Amino acid sequence: MCTCIFAYQMKDPNLRNENWERFLPKFEKKTLSKRKQPFKKTEKKPYTPFPPPMPESKIDKELASGEFFLKDNEKKFRKHQERREHQVRLNSRFEI
């Protein structure tokens, strides 16, 4: 389209010296926005080649406290005592 107009203007001596920019397409410059940054930036933890230590198993905890070697009825009695103490503590908190 524009090339036809230019060719026509070049033929005519009166239009040869005129400004041709009015025939050129006008493109608006687009300002490309930056990539959206996240609100919460998480910092990477430093790399450690060794995995975290394994948590102690139930049996390991019992061995450390000595409960592993108790008999079944002694374990039940101890557990029962701990529950009663806990209930007494809770009741004393709520009593005025």
HUJOJO-V910855 format. One record per backbone hydrogen bond with DSSP energy under -0.5 kcal/mol. NH is the residue of the N-H (numbers start at 1). CO is the residue of the C=O. Records with the same first field share a line. If there is no record, write none. Layout:
BEGIN
NH = CO + CO
END
This chain:
BEGIN
5 = 1
6 = 2
7 = 3
8 = 4
9 = 5
10 = 6
11 = 7
12 = 8
13 = 11
16 = 12
18 = 15
23 = 20
24 = 20 + 21
27 = 25
28 = 26
31 = 29
32 = 30
41 = 39
42 = 40
43 = 41
61 = 57
62 = 58
63 = 59
64 = 60
65 = 61
66 = 62
67 = 62
68 = 62
69 = 66
70 = 67
75 = 71
76 = 72
77 = 73
78 = 74
79 = 75
80 = 76
81 = 77
82 = 78
83 = 79
84 = 80
85 = 81
86 = 82
87 = 83
88 = 84
89 = 85
90 = 86
91 = 87
92 = 88
93 = 89
94 = 90
95 = 91
END
